[in-house]
Amino acid sequence: MDRLTDAWQHLQDRIAAACKASGRAPASVQLLAVSKTFPAEQVAAVAALGQRDFGENYVQEGVDKIAALSHLPGMVWHCIGPLQSNKTRLVAEHFDWVHSVDRLKIAQRLSEQRPAHLPPMQVCLQVNIDGGPTKAGVTPADALALAQAVLALPRMVLRGLMTIPEPVVLFEAQLAVHQQAKHLFDELQSALALPHFDTLSMGMSADLEAAVQAGSTMVRVGTALFGSR
Ligand SMILES: *Cc1c(COP(=O)(O)O)cnc(C)c1O
């Protein structure tokens, strides 16, 4: 087996084991393959294994790969990196999902700039769940108000929340933070009562087991699949 096939299989096994350990159906957790810094050829190799959802952090790098791989059917591209106003048009024109919306101004621009021939943008709100020093993400206290404002935008479908907690080593500590995110997700889900609010994007290479146990529906994995950057 080549390296990517091997890594892919190992990752599927990790996700399946994490689901089993918490009594969840394996199909309840989606894998988002984070391909930032890796070339289009490696994305194509992972796509050949059946993966369709890919995450990119840097807008221009993502747009270049989307163009290079436009011949592959059914690819779903997720923008997961920080968003600046001057990059929203490229995101709106090329990506299917964006996970990193943390303020209304960005959401408004994405909605306005979403081309009419494309389906609405699928959106997760990034929440700063642990008050991490990077300061990206809406505060948990402001998440509901932002969600309600995003709901009013015509070219977006609000799908859920995304978190990037500060790295911690111990499983119990990882779990505690992911459980806070799950709690907020549940609160918003019942407050908003939307059929499509179904995505909790959390967990990465180092903490996906804790994220799955807490209720993640989408783990974003780079290193454990493509290798270290
Ligand atoms: C890079 C990145 C990931 C993947 O992280 P790994 O530790 O390499 O699995 C997930 N989410 C975001 C937002 C990232 O920037």
The ligand as a Tripos MOL2 file, in Angstrom:
@<TRIPOS>MOLECULE
LIG
   15    15     1     0     0
SMALL
NO_CHARGES

@<TRIPOS>ATOM
      1 C1         -4.6660   22.8700    9.5100 C.3       1 LIG1
      2 C2         -6.0490   22.8240   10.0600 C.ar      1 LIG1
      3 C3         -6.6420   21.5950   10.3920 C.ar      1 LIG1
      4 C4         -5.9170   20.2750   10.3140 C.3       1 LIG1
      5 O1         -5.0190   20.1940   11.3760 O.3       1 LIG1
      6 P1         -4.1180   18.8650   11.5760 P.3       1 LIG1
      7 O2         -3.6230   19.0120   12.9710 O.co2     1 LIG1
      8 O3         -3.0490   18.9240   10.5600 O.co2     1 LIG1
      9 O4         -5.0000   17.6910   11.4090 O.co2     1 LIG1
     10 C5         -7.9600   21.6190   10.8190 C.ar      1 LIG1
     11 N1         -8.6480   22.7710   10.9270 N.ar      1 LIG1
     12 C6         -8.1130   23.9590   10.6340 C.ar      1 LIG1
     13 C7         -8.9390   25.1910   10.7620 C.3       1 LIG1
     14 C8         -6.7990   24.0150   10.2050 C.ar      1 LIG1
     15 O5         -6.2510   25.2130    9.9290 O.3       1 LIG1
@<TRIPOS>BOND
     1     1     2 1
     2     2     3 ar
     3     2    14 ar
     4     3     4 1
     5     3    10 ar
     6     4     5 1
     7     5     6 1
     8     6     7 2
     9     6     8 1
    10     6     9 1
    11    10    11 ar
    12    11    12 ar
    13    12    13 1
    14    12    14 ar
    15    14    15 1
@<TRIPOS>SUBSTRUCTURE
     1 LIG1         1 GROUP 0 **** ****
